[in-house]
Amino acid sequence: KGYDNIVCTQPFGCLPNHIVGKGVIPNIKKKHPEANIVPIDYDPGATKVNQENRIKLMLAVAREKMNEEYIDYISKGIEDKINNGNIPANIL
């Protein structure tokens, strides 16, 4: 499956990375809509606060998705147990 969360670091205004990295991101997102990708510039014009906030936002999105997947997993497990007769439906 690969990785859903990607930080694309771009050092010092690296032109090849801006062209390739930022150019590839839309194609990856089109092919894998679940991808959580954030490009981060590391050059003199980028503030540390902005870089950290963008990474924190990406991590918050990743946590939210993980929690949703966990809830879906638990719900499916309970539903399967009800359907298999392991838990009476009237208990829930």
RAJOKA-V467046 format. One record per pair of residues at least 24 apart in sequence whose ideal C-beta (glycine too) atoms are under 7 Angstrom apart, sorted by sequence separation. I is the first residue (numbers start at 1). J is the second residue. D is the distance in whole Angstrom. If there is no record, write none. Layout:
i: {I;I}
j: {J;J}
d: {D;D}
This chain:
i: {36;36;6;8;10;4;8;10;12;13;4;5;6;7;8;9;10;11;12;4;8;10;7;9;7;7;5;5}
j: {61;62;35;37;39;34;38;40;42;43;35;36;37;38;39;40;41;42;43;36;40;42;40;42;55;58;58;62}
d: {5;6;7;6;6;6;7;7;7;5;6;5;5;6;4;5;5;5;5;6;7;7;6;6;6;7;7;5}
